[in-house]
């Protein structure tokens, strides 16, 4: 068991691959955040103003249910939280995840995958959801990030 957790939500598999690589590089435990109701391709159509993901992101109070929970969250001092960027921020399911635990005195390190978008205000939003934790500035990671680049970044964040 590690005192570092890499928790992630992945809609298409890209974030999952980066999270798996990250957890392997830093010898962290890995946790997949799964929605209780899986997202379909139609749900993820950001061009459709009535798609599930669009409606969730338009509603700041949206909290999609999560299928699973991290057991013994208290054992982790550092939690990397990974997600795809949706509408220039973390998906609402990440908000559900953050609010599901007492993250007091933990370091939360957001990371995201995105074709072009940056992290936006994800770190600020996450800090508001976990005010008694230390949320670092997030980083967008490319699917093609090398093991060395990933290890260098992650190590600098853990200190």
C-alpha positions as CSV (number, residue, x, y, z in Angstrom):
1,X,0.0,0.0,0.0
2,X,1.1,3.5,-0.9
3,X,0.3,6.8,0.7
4,X,-0.2,8.2,-2.8
5,X,-3.3,7.6,-4.8
6,X,-3.9,8.3,-8.5
7,X,-7.7,8.6,-9.0
8,X,-9.0,9.3,-12.4
9,X,-12.1,9.5,-14.6
10,X,-11.7,8.7,-18.2
11,X,-14.4,9.0,-20.9
12,X,-12.5,7.8,-23.9
13,X,-9.5,5.9,-22.4
14,X,-6.9,8.7,-22.9
15,X,-6.9,9.8,-19.3
16,X,-6.9,6.2,-18.1
17,X,-3.7,5.5,-20.0
18,X,-1.9,8.6,-18.6
19,X,-3.2,7.7,-15.1
20,X,-1.9,4.1,-15.3
21,X,1.5,5.3,-16.5
22,X,1.6,7.9,-13.7
23,X,0.7,5.4,-11.0
24,X,3.4,3.0,-12.3
25,X,6.1,5.7,-12.4
26,X,5.5,6.9,-8.8
27,X,4.5,3.6,-7.3
28,X,1.0,4.9,-6.3
29,X,-2.3,3.1,-5.9
30,X,-4.7,3.5,-8.8
31,X,-8.4,4.1,-8.6
32,X,-10.8,4.5,-11.5
33,X,-13.7,6.8,-10.9
34,X,-16.7,5.2,-12.6
35,X,-20.1,6.8,-13.1
36,X,-23.0,4.8,-11.7
37,X,-24.6,5.4,-15.1
38,X,-22.0,4.9,-17.8
39,X,-21.6,7.7,-20.4
40,X,-22.7,6.7,-24.0
41,X,-21.2,8.2,-27.1
42,X,-24.4,10.4,-27.4
43,X,-23.9,11.5,-23.7
44,X,-20.5,12.8,-24.6
45,X,-21.4,14.8,-27.7
46,X,-20.3,18.3,-26.7
47,X,-21.9,19.7,-29.9
48,X,-25.4,18.6,-28.7
49,X,-26.8,21.2,-26.3
50,X,-29.0,18.5,-24.8
51,X,-26.4,15.8,-24.3
52,X,-25.9,14.5,-20.8
53,X,-22.4,15.9,-20.5
54,X,-23.4,19.3,-21.7
55,X,-26.4,19.5,-19.3
56,X,-24.2,18.4,-16.4
57,X,-21.5,21.0,-17.2
58,X,-24.1,23.8,-17.5
59,X,-25.4,23.0,-14.0
60,X,-22.9,24.0,-11.3
61,X,-24.8,21.8,-8.8
62,X,-24.7,18.7,-11.0
63,X,-23.1,15.7,-9.1
64,X,-23.3,12.5,-11.2
65,X,-23.4,9.5,-9.0
66,X,-20.2,7.4,-8.7
67,X,-20.4,3.6,-8.8
68,X,-17.4,2.9,-6.5
69,X,-15.6,4.4,-3.5
70,X,-11.9,4.5,-2.4
71,X,-11.5,2.3,0.6
72,X,-9.4,3.8,3.4
73,X,-9.0,7.2,1.8
74,X,-7.5,8.3,5.1
75,X,-4.3,6.3,4.3
76,X,-3.4,8.7,1.4
77,X,-1.5,11.9,2.0
78,X,-1.3,12.8,-1.7
79,X,-4.1,12.4,-4.2
80,X,-3.5,12.9,-7.9
81,X,-6.9,13.5,-9.6
82,X,-7.0,13.0,-13.4
83,X,-9.8,13.8,-15.8
84,X,-10.5,15.0,-19.4
85,X,-11.1,18.7,-19.7
86,X,-14.8,19.4,-20.3
87,X,-15.9,23.0,-21.0
88,X,-12.5,24.3,-19.8
89,X,-12.7,22.6,-16.4
90,X,-13.0,19.3,-14.6
91,X,-16.1,17.2,-15.3
92,X,-18.9,17.3,-12.7
93,X,-18.1,13.7,-11.7
94,X,-14.8,14.9,-10.3
95,X,-16.7,17.4,-8.1
96,X,-18.8,14.4,-6.8
97,X,-15.5,12.5,-6.1
98,X,-13.9,15.4,-4.3
99,X,-17.0,16.0,-2.1
100,X,-17.3,12.3,-1.3
101,X,-14.3,12.3,1.1
102,X,-12.8,14.2,4.0
103,X,-9.6,15.5,2.2
104,X,-8.5,17.6,5.2
105,X,-4.7,18.1,5.1
106,X,-4.2,16.1,1.9
107,X,-2.4,17.4,-1.1
108,X,-4.5,17.2,-4.2
109,X,-2.7,17.4,-7.5
110,X,-5.0,17.7,-10.5
111,X,-4.0,16.6,-14.0
112,X,-5.9,16.5,-17.2
113,X,-5.9,15.3,-20.7
114,X,-7.2,17.4,-23.6
115,X,-6.6,17.9,-27.3
116,X,-6.1,21.6,-26.9
117,X,-7.7,23.1,-23.8
118,X,-5.7,24.0,-20.8
119,X,-6.7,23.3,-17.2
120,X,-8.8,26.4,-17.0
121,X,-9.9,27.1,-13.4
122,X,-10.0,23.4,-12.4
123,X,-7.6,23.8,-9.5
124,X,-9.5,26.8,-8.2
125,X,-12.8,24.9,-8.4
126,X,-11.3,21.8,-6.7
127,X,-9.9,24.0,-3.9
128,X,-13.3,25.4,-3.2
129,X,-14.7,21.9,-2.9
130,X,-11.9,20.8,-0.6
131,X,-11.0,24.0,1.4
132,X,-9.1,22.1,4.1
133,X,-6.7,20.5,1.6
134,X,-3.8,21.9,-0.4
135,X,-4.7,21.9,-4.1
136,X,-1.7,22.5,-6.4
137,X,-1.9,24.1,-9.8
138,X,-3.0,21.5,-12.2
139,X,-1.2,20.3,-15.3
140,X,-2.4,19.2,-18.7
141,X,-0.6,16.1,-19.7
142,X,-0.2,14.8,-23.2
143,X,-1.0,11.2,-24.0
144,X,2.5,11.0,-25.5
145,X,4.3,12.2,-22.4
146,X,7.4,10.1,-21.8
147,X,8.0,8.2,-18.6
148,X,10.9,10.4,-17.7
149,X,8.8,13.6,-18.2
150,X,6.0,12.2,-16.2
151,X,8.3,11.1,-13.4
152,X,10.1,14.4,-13.3
153,X,6.8,16.3,-13.0
154,X,5.2,14.0,-10.5
155,X,8.3,13.9,-8.3
156,X,8.4,17.7,-8.2
157,X,4.8,17.8,-7.1
158,X,5.2,15.3,-4.3
159,X,8.3,16.8,-2.7
